[in-house]
Amino acid sequence: MNQSQDGLQQQATSGNVCFVQSYAKINLTLDVLGKRADGYHELATIMQTIDLYDTICLTRLAEDRVSMNCNRPELSNDYNLVVRAVQAVRQKLGLHQGLAIELHKRVPVAAGLGGGSSNAAATLLALQQWWNLPLSMQDLWEIAASLGSDIPFFLTGGLALCEGRGERITPLASHWPATMRWLLLVKPDISVSTAMVYRNLTPDDYTNGGWSRAAEVALQTQSKLQASDLYNSLERGVLEQYAEVARARQEMLDAGAHYVRLSGSGPTLFTTFDTLTEAAAVQQKLQSQSYEAYLTHAIHPGNNPITYF
Ligand code: C5P
């Protein structure tokens, strides 16, 4: 029996519908070390999965086609990373099983929270488990890395150091919320192009990776991070280029945030609080100024529930 037949055989034993939750991330540190010959930037970044998620529903179709529907109509197309992940699996294994994809977005889009990357990784994991596909973690990692720099992180999630383009993952033990329990995210009402943010970096923004290394050591030795351990090489450029982001940062500080950091290439900003009372009060102030503000927290890996019927 070849791989394709094996995959199809297994499908007969599983249900017709699969739901998977797909969690966002923040970057606790993001060191850009420099520009590479391939045009990407060399990174050292510590990412943490957070309790803010999209839901993907996959339904088997009788015909050999893949359809996509999203509650954000601008994402209902074949460029969507969920469609590309499904097509990559079908192609690798020579599968002809059709699928209808429904994607319920709750995570802000193009926001520095890895929503699209997480959707792709969750889809790969769901297909592998649902159809019991003959794909190793290395196969999944290769497909993930070919679709985007952040996607391999989401195959394991939790807390991890991500290096290279972002695709080389070292899992770290997650004790971060022990010191900073509640996470408040504020999404300014603009979109930021990741490619543009990287293009606008100056050599002064580059680091030797020291922030991420120091944070890794702090997590290993003290099991905790302080606000002063957090860093993002992309922050200066984004704050300078986008007045909306600089304004939101100031509003967060005025509302009672002790510090503010950018997640990824933004525009989402985050801060943390030890108590829910304090976090909720600041969230409320920002929401009363019409900011999109999410109160959430870090989560461990394994929080990617997959359900089939
Ligand atoms: O890999 P991904 O498609 O997510 O990256 C989006 C864009 O961000 C890339 O086209 C590139 O311009 C920039 N990028 C980069 N260095 C990285 C990751 C992303 O320059 N390590």
Boltz pocket constraint, residues with backbone or C-beta under 6 A from the ligand:
constraints:
  - pocket:
      binder: B
      contacts: [[A, 39], [A, 40], [A, 41], [A, 42], [A, 43], [A, 147], [A, 148], [A, 149], [A, 150], [A, 164], [A, 165], [A, 166], [A, 194], [A, 195], [A, 196], [A, 198]]
      max_distance: 6.0
